[in-house]
């Protein structure tokens, strides 16, 4: 990964971390379905399909335009019985990936 990509990743994570009140939403036009225990996101505008594991699906579903990023990682920590630090790291990492894919904004 080029150094500038890592700097962007760090900047995005720092933005979410310092702005615990940041509220994200799913991009309109997406369709999500549960198929064989996985959540599948159909992005017809970009002709893509994304498969999410249980943890990623939990975070994706929590992106509802009402919950803050901090609320999402706190709910993840409680639901999965992991430390808040682990939940924060995992949530920020996934949200960055979803942003890069244009799934959330």
C-alpha positions as CSV (number, residue, x, y, z in Angstrom):
1,X,0.0,0.0,0.0
2,X,1.5,3.4,-0.9
3,X,2.3,5.7,2.0
4,X,-0.3,8.2,1.0
5,X,-3.1,5.6,1.1
6,X,-2.1,4.8,4.7
7,X,-2.2,8.5,5.5
8,X,-5.7,8.7,4.1
9,X,-6.8,5.7,6.1
10,X,-5.3,7.2,9.3
11,X,-7.0,10.6,8.6
12,X,-10.4,8.9,8.0
13,X,-10.1,6.9,11.2
14,X,-8.9,10.0,13.2
15,X,-11.9,11.9,11.8
16,X,-14.3,9.3,13.1
17,X,-12.5,9.0,16.4
18,X,-12.5,12.7,17.1
19,X,-16.0,13.2,15.9
20,X,-17.8,10.5,17.9
21,X,-21.0,12.2,17.0
22,X,-20.5,11.6,13.2
23,X,-23.6,10.0,11.8
24,X,-23.3,8.0,8.6
25,X,-26.0,6.6,6.3
26,X,-26.2,4.0,3.6
27,X,-26.2,5.3,0.0
28,X,-29.6,5.1,-1.6
29,X,-30.2,2.5,-4.2
30,X,-28.6,-0.4,-2.3
31,X,-30.4,-3.6,-1.6
32,X,-29.4,-5.9,1.3
33,X,-30.5,-9.5,1.6
34,X,-29.7,-12.3,4.0
35,X,-28.6,-15.4,2.0
36,X,-27.4,-18.6,3.7
37,X,-26.4,-16.7,6.9
38,X,-24.5,-13.9,5.1
39,X,-25.6,-10.4,4.3
40,X,-25.3,-9.6,0.7
41,X,-25.4,-6.0,-0.5
42,X,-26.5,-5.5,-4.1
43,X,-25.1,-2.3,-5.6
44,X,-26.7,-2.2,-9.0
45,X,-25.5,1.3,-9.8
46,X,-21.9,0.0,-9.7
47,X,-22.8,-3.5,-10.8
48,X,-21.3,-5.0,-7.6
49,X,-22.2,-7.4,-5.0
50,X,-20.7,-7.4,-1.5
51,X,-20.8,-10.3,1.0
52,X,-20.6,-9.4,4.7
53,X,-19.8,-11.6,7.6
54,X,-21.8,-11.4,10.8
55,X,-19.8,-8.6,12.4
56,X,-19.7,-6.5,9.2
57,X,-23.4,-7.0,8.8
58,X,-24.0,-5.9,12.4
59,X,-22.1,-2.6,11.7
60,X,-23.7,-2.1,8.3
61,X,-27.2,-2.5,9.7
62,X,-26.3,0.0,12.5
63,X,-25.5,2.7,9.9
64,X,-29.0,4.1,9.9
65,X,-28.6,7.8,9.7
66,X,-29.4,8.1,13.4
67,X,-26.6,6.4,15.3
68,X,-23.2,8.0,15.7
69,X,-20.1,6.1,14.9
70,X,-19.3,5.9,18.6
71,X,-22.8,4.4,19.4
72,X,-22.2,1.8,16.7
73,X,-18.9,0.6,18.2
74,X,-20.3,0.7,21.7
75,X,-23.2,-1.5,20.6
76,X,-20.8,-3.8,18.8
77,X,-18.7,-4.1,22.0
78,X,-21.7,-5.0,24.1
79,X,-23.3,-7.4,21.6
80,X,-20.0,-9.3,20.8
81,X,-18.5,-9.0,24.3
82,X,-15.3,-7.4,23.1
83,X,-13.4,-4.5,24.5
84,X,-14.4,-1.0,23.4
85,X,-11.0,-0.5,21.9
86,X,-11.3,-3.6,19.7
87,X,-14.9,-2.7,18.7
88,X,-13.8,0.9,17.9
89,X,-10.9,-0.4,15.7
90,X,-13.0,-2.9,13.9
91,X,-15.9,-0.5,13.4
92,X,-13.6,2.3,12.0
93,X,-11.8,-0.1,9.7
94,X,-15.1,-1.5,8.2
95,X,-16.7,2.0,7.9
96,X,-13.6,3.1,6.0
97,X,-13.9,0.2,3.6
98,X,-17.6,0.8,3.1
99,X,-16.9,4.5,2.4
100,X,-14.2,3.6,-0.1
101,X,-16.7,1.3,-1.8
102,X,-19.3,4.1,-1.9
103,X,-21.8,2.1,0.2
104,X,-22.0,4.6,3.0
105,X,-21.7,8.4,3.2
